[in-house]
């Protein structure tokens, strides 16, 4: 067993404890410390990597605690409190951490032991066991037992807070002249939230950002609700979206009151299917990137302007897809144009030129035909499709049906 102890009294300890679930499911919380066991996770990351990541989490919470690692929980707590590496050289007062590691108390026999010249735990261990009870009471004997059996301590169950919310404040209420400090504070919140979401194996779907204004103003809060079209698990992509959204909102409705702080409340999440990272594939990064691009386009152009095309079991090209926000698992489809017309346009061929009522193109080459037909149960059709390269640099997707030509899409 290897137990990490993070010692510092702070109201942020429950949030920190939840963030530490990324290292191990075995986490415990006391009024002054967070504990987690990492020996069972050493095949996933080394002790050094764990402590390095822990420092990043502590930095996001602006905490500077004492940190120690030991083979059991009470020893880790005592080493964090008093320093050093050898438990036997800890001061005699450290036995209090062995007696009650989750509810700090004083070791009452300590003053008497010091008067007798017993200053360290090593000195205490030299005392005859049979004399401990008669000379120092049951507490002295119990302290020896708890020191020797420190590795068999039962850990209390840690329960994550039901409400997933983070808040960060400025040192004092400040008038915001530009959005840089707002984005800096928002980055801290987003990093914390995603760390806790990762520990819960969740992705972010919907949340509310609250701007806490000066307490002397008439309206003390201002809210911004955000619903993402696709679940997010990457803080960098979300920050880019939030910067654009907040800049747009504040340009329309500036923040005139002094700002005290910002909070972020998670309203909806989606399951995060955890798996090993693909070293030879960038599929995960591409999915996150697609989610980010889609969210930013919808923010700029409107919710109906950006979407994904989901394949449908139809043979008719214009009916073979529908608007969707589901990335799906990927479907093998023939090479198709990115721009498909809602309804095919009649096309006229004059020698080596193709014409519609508004445009015309010079033909360079034809590729095809690709025969598409069927759907007798709805409305039967039969078409011969061709891809046409033109001198104007535009690829055309055309088809012939009943002796007539039609333009159906453009290759980019």
Steps between C-alpha positions, in 0.01 A plus 500: 500500500612853420290780645524864397396756762414858405490703822338846510184624664280648227132503400619376158610161638182312391547628145869409508413152628267446205772614259735243655271220384691520171789329680313234695148399605629472858470855633432621855431844643558651844441856624862587423626256235430295189637146467520270198672168434715466185677164526223323307527757220875477438447316172315809376743767623812528712516661841686797350235546229226484762664767719565719196135482395396563861700825502311616189166430672612681815609797291155522340350524851768750615600265782850453642464205740751267657520172306648171618502139380524201734409133523189571709258786564595610858871505412432707188302749712773521767778544241300774328445679831848470652722430199778242470514155343545257793181446705699389803665843521171687511432697821300327769204732426465329160334202673182710500485449122510123555228509766248710306615577142152611385416713808810687625554480879797551731702211642448580869795293639745697281597763766572228759703297251709804409580563867627143515728566201283310252492746208454283191295197399824299496547578871138405566544161332784416741265506800389159633154422370386365836564837669318722251153452643600548864723804435314683219151357509308326226585779254870412513433131428248583230750738332754217473239268353386759242860572400578132445172435315492824299476311171173330603303821552147511354440798268171690515307507173533820298185634335531748216292818532167464318520848348790552261588867540817707518557865589802726476522860623721800438696638795248784508208615286641655182365698209564293187652707220593200284414133514850364561459464881155345445644237265788434742255432784279295269795279401555414866135399538494294180818312597351413841165393355656274236728340758197413712300388196785270395500348849127435463546361144272768357502747211361851513171573321332803664605751765434849636763770547412753772675834524488621861480879503576747776278426800388862515350496149126455437548187285764285667534221242501454124453158344610342173353159415690276260374177339755321285382318185746219573649391836843649576791352696778739393531829696706670228229465238231616742701807601530609137121475466435688826736782406306561180160470668578729794676757280191510278260533796704773671532691173119516480439547873818629673576422862472838671511385864810391691558122484575301815533152353368230266337164568426209269214259573468176301139428399536194275766242424543198274685171566869501418600158366854477631752300296869481437641771278564400139867578434470433126166671441375853552132404495445626857656839426306525175168438676577765761610739226179437305289564810687827559463619139130413495438686827683811382323504162160470666595784735595725208244396237206372704387161628345394168792609281757238607429129532633154417369287215380164624470224230153356448399163346375660177628457145377837375801734553301803620321277756805298607591731791342713770608779732644364823730577792598137546857423391414132467756231434577581138338348191674404177334697220604560135687816405242778511507881456510712815239739357177325403215702352165475677337427163680406175523777236429435127826504303555564130804370308627693196808328359764514774306743718241442770244769581234580757277806483767700687843339453704300250819292511757366252528119515848349546418139585216260600516222759222245521234389474396393851158344474263572790149362490234337714243588770214343305300495823503885515559663161719303256796682344802417281791739452847491343733730700822657366776708654609781267825696523472850353743763376366737766643269772162389633402133513139427408284205599239447229260224405301390199140383537244441222745649250538830691798641694480644850752670730493355851811622684849652505835344596731732696 
